[in-house]
Amino acid sequence: MIIVSKDADMHDLSLVFGNPPKVIWLRLGNCSTSQVESLLRRNFDR
């Protein structure tokens, strides 16, 4: 399971409680869900 979040608290919780799940902390400005999806899809293979 992978959780995608723009919330720093979610990242901190993952450090406290360990794995799983994996957390991807997106440090982006104000953007729509579709913009986040597009960014993730463009960079999926990196």
HELIX and SHEET records of a PDB file:
HELIX    1   1 ALA A    8  PHE A   17  1                                  10    
HELIX    2   2 THR A   33  ARG A   42  1                                  10    
SHEET    1   A 2 ILE A   2  SER A   5  0                                        
SHEET    2   A 2 LYS A  22  TRP A  25  1                                        
END                                                                             
